[in-house]
Amino acid sequence: MNNLGLYLHVPFCLRKCPYCSFYSLAGRTDLHDRYTQAISTQLRSFSEEYCDQSRPLISIFFGGGTPTLLPPETLSRLLAECLAQFSCADEAEISIEVNPATVDAAGLHVLRRAGFNRLSIGVQSLNDGELRQLGRPHSVADAVQTLQVARAAGFDNINLDLMYGLPEQKLYTWQDTIDHALDLQPEHLSIYELTIEDGTPFAQQQKQGRFSLPDEDTVLLMLEKTQQALKQAGFDRYEISNYAQPGYQCRHNINYWENGEYIGLGAGAVAFLNGTRYTAIADADQFCKRLECLSNGQDVWAEKEKLDRDAAFRETVIMGLRMTVGLSLLELTDRFDMKSEMYYGETLHRLIRQGMLQIVHDRLQLTAQGLLLANTVMAELV
Ligand code: SF4
């Protein structure tokens, strides 16, 4: 597993979506310059202290938050600094997340010229009522326009993020969203079921009975219709929640699912190198302060965890099973000097007998039934 990716986190958002439990900050424009300066410092110290600069990056991903709340020139400068500090494979995938109406045509041209070659647009729904219910600060027209402008700027690898199982959502409104999304001809779709996370305004509203979610059968039907429509349109479901046209699978995320190594920059970002997981402090003010005082010997990590062989083995299995091709048992044995049959024993055999897992040409993978009940299967293997 020699792949190396780089993730750069921009935690700023226009406003906080009521379902969001990610680390993100609304309205902190005062911090933008200081934060980008801190990232530049972290980038330099990272390449000196933690990894071999000559090892080429296979992917770079600027995510958030809403990265495009920073000026396109600032994002381009940060990308140039990444490329100056690390070598980068030819044809590396360089993605940036964009929320509709946060970047205009000129800005997208700047990003494309800087080297970003993949765009991930946070569309979530193509129904204005649902977008309002989700508290999204954009409309369907904004999302469509962002995609059209991105095409004109030269982006030929575009992902749309969508969510189903939304409050008051009907099967037909979800089908309309899927049909409309396919009409827009993206190369990639990330499609997640909404989960209501504790501590979010949505959790509170749900407790107060202010909305109801579609029932389990409707949600299953939504997933079924999604799979049918996407298959018909030539998309391959290559991960539980991700679908791509041939050749457009997201390499950056595949590296995560293969439990490969990655650099993580920014507040709350995670890095995984030499068997150690580093999690940066999820507080942008503190993050900046610590990088401004690096000479005091403080670092930005809230947590450093050295994974032992068993933990790394389990993680590799769980992550690998997220991909529909699963994982190679031979490679697993080579990497950890441990066999999955010996490690999981009867549990593995039972899951195979129950039709949740299968072994196809050396690859352990979830069956169609296992994909539907993936969380339950993973819980048995974790
Ligand atoms: S835009 Fe994304 S990261 Fe920001 S608050 Fe909304 S869901 Fe969270």
Residues whose N, C-alpha, C, O or C-beta is under 5 A from the ligand:
A	BS01	SF4	C13 R15 K16 C17 C20 F22 S24 G64 G65
